[in-house]
Amino acid sequence: MVRTKNIPDTETTRMDAKRKKQGTKKILINIAVFIVSVSLWCAATYY
């Protein structure tokens, strides 16, 4: 097997995991912001 990159596999795996974790965190933050904004809008229209 010929390697074309000088980066060790563990480092690339770590970077991929970090990227995936950041993406998941952004999605969770977006969902939380959406729920809060919908709740505030419903409260404002109710009163």
C-alpha positions in Angstrom: 0.0 0.0 0.0 1.4 3.4 -1.0 0.8 6.4 1.2 0.3 9.7 -0.5 0.1 11.7 2.7 2.7 12.3 5.4 0.0 12.7 8.1 -0.4 9.7 10.3 -3.8 7.9 10.3 -4.4 8.7 13.9 -4.1 12.5 13.3 -6.5 12.4 10.3 -8.9 10.4 12.3 -8.7 12.8 15.2 -9.3 15.8 12.8 -12.3 14.0 11.2 -13.8 13.3 14.6 -13.2 16.9 15.7 -14.9 18.2 12.5 -17.8 15.9 13.0 -18.2 17.0 16.6 -18.2 20.6 15.6 -20.8 20.0 13.0 -23.0 18.1 15.6 -22.6 21.0 18.0 -23.7 23.5 15.4 -26.8 21.5 14.6 -27.7 21.2 18.3 -27.2 25.0 18.8 -29.4 25.7 15.7 -32.2 23.4 17.0 -32.1 25.1 20.4 -32.2 28.6 18.8 -35.1 27.5 16.6 -37.1 26.2 19.6 -36.4 29.3 21.7 -37.4 31.6 18.8 -40.7 29.7 18.2 -41.5 29.7 21.9 -40.9 33.5 22.1 -43.0 34.1 19.0 -45.9 31.9 20.4 -45.7 33.7 23.7 -45.7 37.1 22.0 -48.7 36.2 19.8 -50.6 34.6 22.7 -50.4 37.7 24.9 
